[in-house]
Amino acid sequence: MAALELLSAEGFRPDGRRPAELRKLRARMGVFAQPDGSAYIEQGNTKALAVVYGPHEMRGPRSKALPDRALVNCQYSMATFSTGERKRRPHGDRKSSEMSLHLKQTFEAAILTELFPRSQIDIYVQILQADGGNYCACVNAATLAVIDAGIPLRDYVCASSAGLVEDAALADLSYLEEAAGGPQAALALLPTSGQMALLQLDSRLHEDRLGAVLEAAGGACRAVHAVLDRVVREHVRELTALLGD
C-alpha cells in the first residue's frame, strides 16, 4: 500500500482514526483463578492474555538464583489461530524468542525485583488475535497481570507503537500500517517518571524525525496508562465489594 493511502488529505487513517488516536482499548483483570495474577486485553483487533506466577522458589538448578533480586522469566507465544496463516510453531521460533527477551528486559526495569532475592517470577503472554502492536498489547496485559498478582512495580509500564507516514507521526499502529514498511518504533514507558523501559526501532530513522515518533509513542503510552489505571481501580472496587459482602 502506498504511503499516501495510509493518511487521507483530511488527516484520517484507514480505520478512521486521527494520527495520535488510539485503537479502542478494553481490559479485564483476574480472568483466571489458578495463577497468582492474570489479565486479558484488546487493543483494536489485537487480543492478548497474560498470566503471572510468583514470586516463588527457583525451579531447576539453584545456581540460577540471583542473590540480590528475583529472576524474571518471560515467555511469549502466539496462538495457532491468531493470524490468517496457521503457525506451526506458536512459540520457540526466533521471533518468539526475541519477543520473550524484550518482555524480560521491560519488566526487569519495572518490577522491584530486589524485594525478592533468590526467587523467580514467571510471566506468560499469548497473542490470541494479531492485528498490529503485539509487543505493546503483551506489555499492557502483563502489567495488569503483575498488579493482579500483588507484585510491586516502580510504576505502571505502558507500551505503544508509532510510525511515520511522510511527515506525519502515527500512534498505535495497526497491522495494515505496520505492513506498509515505514519507520516504526515500539516504546515501553514508565509514565510517572518518564523512564523508558524499552525502545525498539525497526528501521533507520534520522535524528530530526525521531523526536516526532517518540512524542507520538509517548503520548499514546500516557493515554494507555489512563485506561490501565482506570481498569485497576475498577478491579479493586469490585474486590472490595466482594469482601464487604
QUIQUI-V349629 format. One record per residue. N is the residue number from 0. RES is the residue in three letters. OMEGA is omega in degrees with one decimal (none if undefined). Layout:
BEGIN
n=N res=RES omega=OMEGA
n=N res=RES omega=OMEGA
END
This chain:
BEGIN
n=0 res=MET omega=180.0
n=1 res=ALA omega=-177.0
n=2 res=ALA omega=-177.1
n=3 res=LEU omega=-178.6
n=4 res=GLU omega=-179.0
n=5 res=LEU omega=178.4
n=6 res=LEU omega=-176.9
n=7 res=SER omega=178.4
n=8 res=ALA omega=178.8
n=9 res=GLU omega=177.8
n=10 res=GLY omega=179.2
n=11 res=PHE omega=177.6
n=12 res=ARG omega=-176.8
n=13 res=PRO omega=179.9
n=14 res=ASP omega=174.9
n=15 res=GLY omega=-179.3
n=16 res=ARG omega=168.5
n=17 res=ARG omega=-176.7
n=18 res=PRO omega=-176.0
n=19 res=ALA omega=-173.3
n=20 res=GLU omega=177.2
n=21 res=LEU omega=166.4
n=22 res=ARG omega=179.3
n=23 res=LYS omega=-176.3
n=24 res=LEU omega=177.2
n=25 res=ARG omega=-178.0
n=26 res=ALA omega=175.3
n=27 res=ARG omega=175.8
n=28 res=MET omega=176.2
n=29 res=GLY omega=-176.9
n=30 res=VAL omega=176.1
n=31 res=PHE omega=179.3
n=32 res=ALA omega=-172.1
n=33 res=GLN omega=179.8
n=34 res=PRO omega=175.3
n=35 res=ASP omega=177.5
n=36 res=GLY omega=179.5
n=37 res=SER omega=179.2
n=38 res=ALA omega=177.3
n=39 res=TYR omega=-177.8
n=40 res=ILE omega=172.4
n=41 res=GLU omega=172.7
n=42 res=GLN omega=-170.0
n=43 res=GLY omega=178.2
n=44 res=ASN omega=174.9
n=45 res=THR omega=-175.9
n=46 res=LYS omega=-176.1
n=47 res=ALA omega=179.0
n=48 res=LEU omega=179.4
n=49 res=ALA omega=173.6
n=50 res=VAL omega=-176.7
n=51 res=VAL omega=173.2
n=52 res=TYR omega=175.9
n=53 res=GLY omega=0.1
n=54 res=PRO omega=178.1
n=55 res=HIS omega=178.9
n=56 res=GLU omega=-179.7
n=57 res=MET omega=173.7
n=58 res=ARG omega=-177.0
n=59 res=GLY omega=-176.8
n=60 res=PRO omega=179.6
n=61 res=ARG omega=179.2
n=62 res=SER omega=178.2
n=63 res=LYS omega=-178.4
n=64 res=ALA omega=178.8
n=65 res=LEU omega=-172.7
n=66 res=PRO omega=-173.7
n=67 res=ASP omega=-177.9
n=68 res=ARG omega=178.1
n=69 res=ALA omega=173.0
n=70 res=LEU omega=177.9
n=71 res=VAL omega=-179.9
n=72 res=ASN omega=-179.7
n=73 res=CYS omega=176.5
n=74 res=GLN omega=-179.5
n=75 res=TYR omega=174.9
n=76 res=SER omega=175.5
n=77 res=MET omega=176.2
n=78 res=ALA omega=-177.9
n=79 res=THR omega=-178.5
n=80 res=PHE omega=-172.2
n=81 res=SER omega=179.1
n=82 res=THR omega=177.9
n=83 res=GLY omega=177.9
n=84 res=GLU omega=-178.8
n=85 res=ARG omega=179.6
n=86 res=LYS omega=177.4
n=87 res=ARG omega=-179.5
n=88 res=ARG omega=-176.8
n=89 res=PRO omega=172.4
n=90 res=HIS omega=-179.4
n=91 res=GLY omega=176.6
n=92 res=ASP omega=-174.1
n=93 res=ARG omega=-178.9
n=94 res=LYS omega=179.8
n=95 res=SER omega=178.9
n=96 res=SER omega=177.7
n=97 res=GLU omega=-179.6
n=98 res=MET omega=177.7
n=99 res=SER omega=178.9
n=100 res=LEU omega=179.2
n=101 res=HIS omega=177.7
n=102 res=LEU omega=178.3
n=103 res=LYS omega=179.1
n=104 res=GLN omega=-179.0
n=105 res=THR omega=-173.9
n=106 res=PHE omega=169.4
n=107 res=GLU omega=179.0
n=108 res=ALA omega=-173.2
n=109 res=ALA omega=-176.9
n=110 res=ILE omega=176.0
n=111 res=LEU omega=-174.1
n=112 res=THR omega=-178.5
n=113 res=GLU omega=178.4
n=114 res=LEU omega=-174.9
n=115 res=PHE omega=-179.6
n=116 res=PRO omega=177.5
n=117 res=ARG omega=177.9
n=118 res=SER omega=-175.0
n=119 res=GLN omega=174.7
n=120 res=ILE omega=-178.4
n=121 res=ASP omega=177.6
n=122 res=ILE omega=179.1
n=123 res=TYR omega=178.7
n=124 res=VAL omega=178.7
n=125 res=GLN omega=173.5
n=126 res=ILE omega=178.7
n=127 res=LEU omega=176.5
n=128 res=GLN omega=-173.3
n=129 res=ALA omega=175.0
n=130 res=ASP omega=178.0
n=131 res=GLY omega=178.3
n=132 res=GLY omega=-177.4
n=133 res=ASN omega=180.0
n=134 res=TYR omega=-176.5
n=135 res=CYS omega=178.4
n=136 res=ALA omega=179.3
n=137 res=CYS omega=178.1
n=138 res=VAL omega=-176.9
n=139 res=ASN omega=176.5
n=140 res=ALA omega=-178.8
n=141 res=ALA omega=176.6
n=142 res=THR omega=178.8
n=143 res=LEU omega=-179.9
n=144 res=ALA omega=177.6
n=145 res=VAL omega=177.1
n=146 res=ILE omega=178.5
n=147 res=ASP omega=178.9
n=148 res=ALA omega=180.0
n=149 res=GLY omega=179.3
n=150 res=ILE omega=-175.8
n=151 res=PRO omega=177.9
n=152 res=LEU omega=171.9
n=153 res=ARG omega=-177.3
n=154 res=ASP omega=166.6
n=155 res=TYR omega=169.3
n=156 res=VAL omega=-173.4
n=157 res=CYS omega=-174.6
n=158 res=ALA omega=173.9
n=159 res=SER omega=175.5
n=160 res=SER omega=175.2
n=161 res=ALA omega=179.2
n=162 res=GLY omega=-178.8
n=163 res=LEU omega=167.5
n=164 res=VAL omega=-169.5
n=165 res=GLU omega=-178.3
n=166 res=ASP omega=-177.9
n=167 res=ALA omega=177.4
n=168 res=ALA omega=179.7
n=169 res=LEU omega=179.3
n=170 res=ALA omega=174.3
n=171 res=ASP omega=-173.3
n=172 res=LEU omega=171.9
n=173 res=SER omega=178.9
n=174 res=TYR omega=179.9
n=175 res=LEU omega=-179.2
n=176 res=GLU omega=175.9
n=177 res=GLU omega=-175.8
n=178 res=ALA omega=179.3
n=179 res=ALA omega=170.6
n=180 res=GLY omega=177.0
n=181 res=GLY omega=177.7
n=182 res=PRO omega=-176.1
n=183 res=GLN omega=177.0
n=184 res=ALA omega=171.9
n=185 res=ALA omega=-175.7
n=186 res=LEU omega=170.3
n=187 res=ALA omega=-169.8
n=188 res=LEU omega=167.4
n=189 res=LEU omega=-163.8
n=190 res=PRO omega=-177.5
n=191 res=THR omega=-179.0
n=192 res=SER omega=-175.2
n=193 res=GLY omega=-179.4
n=194 res=GLN omega=175.7
n=195 res=MET omega=174.9
n=196 res=ALA omega=178.0
n=197 res=LEU omega=174.1
n=198 res=LEU omega=-179.4
n=199 res=GLN omega=176.1
n=200 res=LEU omega=-177.1
n=201 res=ASP omega=178.4
n=202 res=SER omega=178.8
n=203 res=ARG omega=-178.8
n=204 res=LEU omega=-178.8
n=205 res=HIS omega=-177.7
n=206 res=GLU omega=-178.5
n=207 res=ASP omega=-176.7
n=208 res=ARG omega=-178.9
n=209 res=LEU omega=-177.8
n=210 res=GLY omega=-179.4
n=211 res=ALA omega=179.3
n=212 res=VAL omega=179.6
n=213 res=LEU omega=178.6
n=214 res=GLU omega=178.7
n=215 res=ALA omega=179.6
n=216 res=ALA omega=179.6
n=217 res=GLY omega=177.1
n=218 res=GLY omega=178.3
n=219 res=ALA omega=177.8
n=220 res=CYS omega=179.0
n=221 res=ARG omega=175.6
n=222 res=ALA omega=175.6
n=223 res=VAL omega=179.7
n=224 res=HIS omega=180.0
n=225 res=ALA omega=179.5
n=226 res=VAL omega=-179.2
n=227 res=LEU omega=179.3
n=228 res=ASP omega=177.9
n=229 res=ARG omega=178.5
n=230 res=VAL omega=179.9
n=231 res=VAL omega=-178.7
n=232 res=ARG omega=177.6
n=233 res=GLU omega=179.0
n=234 res=HIS omega=178.3
n=235 res=VAL omega=178.3
n=236 res=ARG omega=178.6
n=237 res=GLU omega=179.1
n=238 res=LEU omega=179.1
n=239 res=THR omega=178.9
n=240 res=ALA omega=178.7
n=241 res=LEU omega=178.7
n=242 res=LEU omega=179.1
n=243 res=GLY omega=178.4
n=244 res=ASP omega=none
END
